[in-house]
């Protein structure tokens, strides 16, 4: 094996190893961000369900006949 070939292989292996190392680091970072975003999605889903429940209760109160009668009396 000539010296030029050996230098070429060393450079190729070094650059390839650096690229693989960088790809692995980015993959780990992506997994970390994905798990954080999953937690955030779960929290937002829980908050959305709570708000839907509150809106349903408010709709029930507003459509109640007693509320309408009270509103009519107060407007007099």
Phi and psi in degrees as GROMACS dihedral restraints (atoms count N, CA, C in turn):
[ dihedral_restraints ]
;  ai    aj    ak    al  type     phi  dphi    fc
    3     4     5     6     1   -80.3    20    10
    4     5     6     7     1   164.3    20    10
    6     7     8     9     1   -63.9    20    10
    7     8     9    10     1   -36.6    20    10
    9    10    11    12     1   -66.1    20    10
   10    11    12    13     1   -42.1    20    10
   12    13    14    15     1   -63.9    20    10
   13    14    15    16     1   -41.0    20    10
   15    16    17    18     1   -64.6    20    10
   16    17    18    19     1   -43.3    20    10
   18    19    20    21     1   -63.3    20    10
   19    20    21    22     1   -42.9    20    10
   21    22    23    24     1   -59.8    20    10
   22    23    24    25     1   -45.5    20    10
   24    25    26    27     1   -65.0    20    10
   25    26    27    28     1   -39.6    20    10
   27    28    29    30     1   -63.7    20    10
   28    29    30    31     1   -45.4    20    10
   30    31    32    33     1   -63.1    20    10
   31    32    33    34     1   -43.6    20    10
   33    34    35    36     1   -61.3    20    10
   34    35    36    37     1   -45.0    20    10
   36    37    38    39     1   -66.1    20    10
   37    38    39    40     1   -40.8    20    10
   39    40    41    42     1   -64.3    20    10
   40    41    42    43     1   -47.5    20    10
   42    43    44    45     1   -65.9    20    10
   43    44    45    46     1   -43.7    20    10
   45    46    47    48     1   -61.1    20    10
   46    47    48    49     1   -42.3    20    10
   48    49    50    51     1   -64.1    20    10
   49    50    51    52     1   -39.8    20    10
   51    52    53    54     1   -63.8    20    10
   52    53    54    55     1   -41.5    20    10
   54    55    56    57     1   -65.2    20    10
   55    56    57    58     1   -44.6    20    10
   57    58    59    60     1   -64.1    20    10
   58    59    60    61     1   -39.0    20    10
   60    61    62    63     1   -62.9    20    10
   61    62    63    64     1   -43.8    20    10
   63    64    65    66     1   -64.7    20    10
   64    65    66    67     1   -40.5    20    10
   66    67    68    69     1   -62.7    20    10
   67    68    69    70     1   -40.9    20    10
   69    70    71    72     1   -65.1    20    10
   70    71    72    73     1   -42.7    20    10
   72    73    74    75     1   -61.9    20    10
   73    74    75    76     1   -43.7    20    10
   75    76    77    78     1   -65.6    20    10
   76    77    78    79     1   -35.5    20    10
   78    79    80    81     1   -64.9    20    10
   79    80    81    82     1   -43.7    20    10
   81    82    83    84     1   -62.9    20    10
   82    83    84    85     1   -40.2    20    10
   84    85    86    87     1   -63.9    20    10
   85    86    87    88     1   -40.7    20    10
   87    88    89    90     1   -63.5    20    10
   88    89    90    91     1   -42.9    20    10
   90    91    92    93     1   -62.0    20    10
   91    92    93    94     1   -39.3    20    10
   93    94    95    96     1   -64.3    20    10
   94    95    96    97     1   -46.1    20    10
   96    97    98    99     1   -64.8    20    10
   97    98    99   100     1   -36.8    20    10
   99   100   101   102     1   -65.5    20    10
  100   101   102   103     1   -40.7    20    10
  102   103   104   105     1   -67.5    20    10
  103   104   105   106     1   -36.2    20    10
  105   106   107   108     1   -66.6    20    10
  106   107   108   109     1   -41.2    20    10
  108   109   110   111     1   -69.4    20    10
  109   110   111   112     1   -29.8    20    10
  111   112   113   114     1   -65.5    20    10
  112   113   114   115     1   -42.7    20    10
  114   115   116   117     1   -62.3    20    10
  115   116   117   118     1   -42.2    20    10
  117   118   119   120     1   -64.2    20    10
  118   119   120   121     1   -41.1    20    10
  120   121   122   123     1   -62.7    20    10
  121   122   123   124     1   -39.7    20    10
  123   124   125   126     1   -64.3    20    10
  124   125   126   127     1   -41.0    20    10
  126   127   128   129     1   -65.7    20    10
  127   128   129   130     1   -42.6    20    10
  129   130   131   132     1   -65.4    20    10
  130   131   132   133     1   -36.3    20    10
  132   133   134   135     1   -65.0    20    10
  133   134   135   136     1   -43.1    20    10
  135   136   137   138     1   -63.8    20    10
  136   137   138   139     1   -41.9    20    10
  138   139   140   141     1   -65.1    20    10
  139   140   141   142     1   -40.3    20    10
  141   142   143   144     1   -61.7    20    10
  142   143   144   145     1   -43.3    20    10
  144   145   146   147     1   -63.0    20    10
  145   146   147   148     1   -39.6    20    10
  147   148   149   150     1   -64.4    20    10
  148   149   150   151     1   -42.1    20    10
  150   151   152   153     1   -67.3    20    10
  151   152   153   154     1   -38.2    20    10
  153   154   155   156     1   -61.4    20    10
  154   155   156   157     1   -40.5    20    10
  156   157   158   159     1   -63.6    20    10
  157   158   159   160     1   -43.2    20    10
  159   160   161   162     1   -65.0    20    10
  160   161   162   163     1   -41.0    20    10
  162   163   164   165     1   -64.0    20    10
  163   164   165   166     1   -40.2    20    10
  165   166   167   168     1   -61.9    20    10
  166   167   168   169     1   -41.0    20    10
  168   169   170   171     1   -65.8    20    10
  169   170   171   172     1   -43.1    20    10
  171   172   173   174     1   -63.6    20    10
  172   173   174   175     1   -39.5    20    10
  174   175   176   177     1   -62.9    20    10
  175   176   177   178     1   -39.3    20    10
  177   178   179   180     1   -65.1    20    10
  178   179   180   181     1   -40.6    20    10
  180   181   182   183     1   -65.6    20    10
  181   182   183   184     1   -45.1    20    10
  183   184   185   186     1   -67.5    20    10
  184   185   186   187     1   -35.2    20    10
  186   187   188   189     1   -85.0    20    10
  187   188   189   190     1    -3.1    20    10
  189   190   191   192     1   -69.7    20    10
  190   191   192   193     1   137.9    20    10
  192   193   194   195     1   -64.4    20    10
  193   194   195   196     1   -36.5    20    10
  195   196   197   198     1   -62.6    20    10
  196   197   198   199     1   -37.6    20    10
  198   199   200   201     1   -65.3    20    10
  199   200   201   202     1   -42.5    20    10
  201   202   203   204     1   -65.2    20    10
  202   203   204   205     1   -41.6    20    10
  204   205   206   207     1   -63.1    20    10
  205   206   207   208     1   -44.4    20    10
  207   208   209   210     1   -61.9    20    10
  208   209   210   211     1   -39.3    20    10
  210   211   212   213     1   -65.3    20    10
  211   212   213   214     1   -40.1    20    10
  213   214   215   216     1   -65.8    20    10
  214   215   216   217     1   -40.7    20    10
  216   217   218   219     1   -64.7    20    10
  217   218   219   220     1   -43.4    20    10
  219   220   221   222     1   -66.5    20    10
  220   221   222   223     1   -27.9    20    10
  222   223   224   225     1   -77.1    20    10
  223   224   225   226     1   -14.9    20    10
